[in-house]
């Protein structure tokens, strides 16, 4: 077995934001770059109206089940509170750096 076959696969929970809709979307994927492209190329029906989508947060996991549990958490009441804090932090950080939020 070569080094390539020993490579660890990562799973990602992500939050993207659409300024057009003023909404966020929570997802789970094994290929974050590819998935963000799919969202922005309107290849995901649920998010097609909100283009462009901006990645505002992600977490990487080695274990698929952990990532799936985190995605579920983000969709609970406590998770919504955490998402709200993340979005507020993102806006504040961008405003301080001179970017338009």
Beta strands, then each sheet from edge to edge (+ up, - down):
strand 1: 11-18
strand 2: 23-29
strand 3: 54-61
sheet 1: 2+ 1- 3+
end
